[in-house]
Amino acid sequence: MRRLTEAKLILVTRPTRVAELKRRFNTRMQAKFYVGHLGQDFSDYEQEDDLYAGSVKAIQQVLDALGHVQVIDRSFLPNFVFGPQDIVIVLGQDGLVANTVKYLDGQPVIGVNPDPARWDGQLLPFRVPDLGKVVPEVLQRKRTLKSVTMAQATLNTGQKLYAVNDIFIGPRTHTSARYVIEVGGGR
């Protein structure tokens, strides 16, 4: 099979609510019992899980025809080494896109919304069927890219925090925080 690129196509995924509950309670039936005990409808969880799994499968089929595909769970992002030529496809919510971008160094990111009825997705402009057109355009550099500015905060311990939109530094409670921001000599 002739592939469009030798660059890796990295698909970043996240566990669904059902997957997280199965991790916690070991079985789907235990998860269903737990959700029912809370007075919630487990069928909504199952619908989300089925739709997400179908989206992952559909994306993998499209990407397999274009290049080498690697699927990684979001929990591996801090330790994953992205190559300079990698194309990153993120399937999930806005928070997953923002979290993924923190670990990149200029690689293009394609945000895909698996369930537009459930999530608005300001950082998810694409749907699963769009990828057959969008990924080749990105690979051939025929797609206009938008730059994202990263915020960085350095703590007095030397630890650095990165964010796409904003960084809140303060108490974990719902109270105000007071701090000084310095940028380019301005304070």
C-alpha positions as CSV (number, residue, x, y, z in Angstrom):
1,M,0.0,0.0,0.0
2,R,1.3,3.4,-1.0
3,R,1.0,5.8,2.0
4,L,0.9,9.6,1.7
5,T,3.6,10.1,4.4
6,E,6.2,8.4,6.5
7,A,5.5,10.9,9.3
8,K,3.6,9.5,12.3
9,L,0.0,10.3,12.6
10,I,-0.6,10.4,16.4
11,L,-4.2,9.9,17.6
12,V,-4.7,11.1,21.1
13,T,-7.7,9.7,22.9
14,R,-9.2,9.8,26.3
15,P,-11.2,7.2,28.3
16,T,-15.0,7.6,28.3
17,R,-17.0,7.8,31.4
18,V,-17.8,4.1,31.0
19,A,-14.1,3.2,30.7
20,E,-13.2,5.2,33.8
21,L,-16.0,3.6,35.8
22,K,-14.9,0.1,34.6
23,R,-11.4,0.9,35.7
24,R,-12.8,1.9,39.1
25,F,-15.4,-0.9,39.5
26,N,-13.9,-3.7,37.3
27,T,-17.0,-4.5,35.3
28,R,-19.6,-2.7,33.2
29,M,-22.4,-4.2,35.3
30,Q,-20.8,-2.8,38.5
31,A,-20.4,0.6,36.8
32,K,-24.1,0.5,35.7
33,F,-25.2,-0.4,39.3
34,Y,-23.1,2.6,40.6
35,V,-24.6,5.1,38.1
36,G,-28.1,3.8,38.7
37,H,-27.5,4.1,42.5
38,L,-26.8,7.8,41.9
39,G,-30.1,8.1,40.1
40,Q,-28.6,8.6,36.7
41,D,-29.3,6.9,33.4
42,F,-26.5,4.6,32.3
43,S,-27.8,4.5,28.8
44,D,-26.4,8.0,28.2
45,Y,-22.9,6.7,29.4
46,E,-23.2,3.8,27.0
47,Q,-24.3,5.9,24.1
48,E,-21.3,8.2,24.7
49,D,-19.0,5.2,24.9
50,D,-20.3,3.6,21.7
51,L,-20.1,6.8,19.8
52,Y,-16.5,7.5,20.9
53,A,-15.4,3.9,20.2
54,G,-16.9,4.2,16.7
55,S,-15.1,7.5,16.1
56,V,-11.8,6.0,17.1
57,K,-12.3,3.1,14.7
58,A,-13.4,5.3,11.9
59,I,-10.4,7.7,12.4
60,Q,-8.0,4.8,12.5
61,Q,-9.3,3.5,9.2
62,V,-8.8,6.9,7.5
63,L,-5.4,7.5,9.0
64,D,-4.2,3.9,8.2
65,A,-4.6,4.7,4.5
66,L,-2.4,7.9,4.9
67,G,0.5,6.9,7.1
68,H,1.8,5.2,10.2
69,V,-0.7,5.6,13.0
70,Q,0.0,5.5,16.7
71,V,-2.9,5.8,19.2
72,I,-2.0,7.1,22.7
73,D,-4.1,7.7,25.7
74,R,-4.0,11.1,27.3
75,S,-2.4,9.6,30.4
76,F,0.8,9.0,28.4
77,L,1.2,12.5,27.1
78,P,3.7,13.7,29.7
79,N,6.1,10.8,28.8
80,F,5.5,10.6,25.1
81,V,8.2,11.8,22.7
82,F,6.6,13.6,19.7
83,G,8.7,13.8,16.5
84,P,9.2,17.1,14.7
85,Q,7.2,15.8,11.7
86,D,4.4,14.2,13.6
87,I,0.8,15.2,12.9
88,V,-1.3,15.1,16.0
89,I,-5.1,14.3,15.9
90,V,-6.9,14.8,19.1
91,L,-10.3,13.2,19.6
92,G,-12.2,14.5,22.5
93,Q,-13.1,17.7,24.3
94,D,-11.5,21.1,24.3
95,G,-9.6,20.3,27.5
96,L,-7.9,17.3,25.8
97,V,-6.7,19.6,22.9
98,A,-5.4,22.2,25.4
99,N,-3.6,19.5,27.4
100,T,-2.1,17.9,24.4
101,V,-0.7,21.2,23.0
102,K,1.3,21.7,26.2
103,Y,3.5,18.7,25.2
104,L,4.2,19.8,21.6
105,D,6.8,21.9,19.9
106,G,5.2,23.2,16.7
107,Q,3.6,20.0,15.5
108,P,0.2,20.6,13.8
109,V,-2.9,19.6,15.8
110,I,-6.2,18.6,14.4
111,G,-9.0,18.8,16.9
112,V,-11.9,16.4,16.2
113,N,-15.2,16.5,17.9
114,P,-16.6,13.0,18.3
115,D,-20.0,14.2,19.5
116,P,-21.1,17.7,18.5
117,A,-24.5,17.2,20.1
118,R,-22.8,16.7,23.5
119,W,-19.8,19.1,23.3
120,D,-19.5,22.6,21.7
121,G,-15.8,22.2,21.1
122,Q,-14.2,25.6,20.4
123,L,-10.9,23.8,19.8
124,L,-12.6,21.0,17.9
125,P,-13.4,22.5,14.5
126,F,-13.5,19.1,12.7
127,R,-15.8,16.1,12.6
128,V,-14.7,12.5,12.0
129,P,-15.8,12.5,8.3
130,D,-13.6,15.7,7.6
131,L,-10.3,13.9,8.3
132,G,-10.1,12.2,4.9
133,K,-9.7,15.7,3.4
134,V,-8.1,17.7,6.3
135,V,-5.1,15.3,7.1
136,P,-3.8,15.2,3.5
137,E,-4.1,19.0,3.2
138,V,-2.0,19.3,6.4
139,L,0.5,16.8,5.2
140,Q,0.9,18.6,1.9
141,R,1.0,22.0,3.7
142,K,-2.0,23.2,1.8
143,R,-4.0,23.9,4.9
144,T,-3.9,27.2,6.7
145,L,-2.8,26.7,10.3
146,K,-3.7,28.8,13.3
147,S,-1.0,29.6,15.9
148,V,-1.7,29.2,19.5
149,T,0.0,31.2,22.2
150,M,1.1,29.3,25.2
151,A,1.2,30.8,28.6
152,Q,4.0,29.8,31.0
153,A,4.2,30.4,34.7
154,T,7.4,29.7,36.6
155,L,7.0,28.9,40.3
156,N,9.6,29.9,42.9
157,T,10.5,26.2,43.0
158,G,11.6,26.3,39.4
159,Q,8.6,24.2,38.2
160,K,7.0,25.5,35.0
161,L,3.3,25.4,34.2
162,Y,2.0,25.7,30.7
163,A,-1.5,26.5,29.5
164,V,-3.3,27.4,26.3
165,N,-5.8,29.9,27.6
166,D,-5.1,30.8,31.1
167,I,-3.3,29.8,34.3
168,F,-4.9,30.3,37.7
169,I,-2.5,30.4,40.5
170,G,-4.2,30.5,43.9
171,P,-6.2,28.5,46.4
172,R,-8.1,25.4,45.2
173,T,-11.3,26.9,46.7
174,H,-13.6,29.4,45.1
175,T,-11.8,32.5,46.5
176,S,-9.9,35.2,44.8
177,A,-6.1,35.2,44.5
178,R,-3.7,38.1,44.3
179,Y,-0.5,37.9,42.3
180,V,1.8,40.1,40.1
181,I,2.2,39.4,36.4
182,E,5.3,40.7,34.6
183,V,5.5,40.8,30.8
184,G,8.3,42.5,28.8
185,G,9.2,44.8,31.6
186,G,5.6,45.8,32.3
187,R,4.0,44.8,35.6
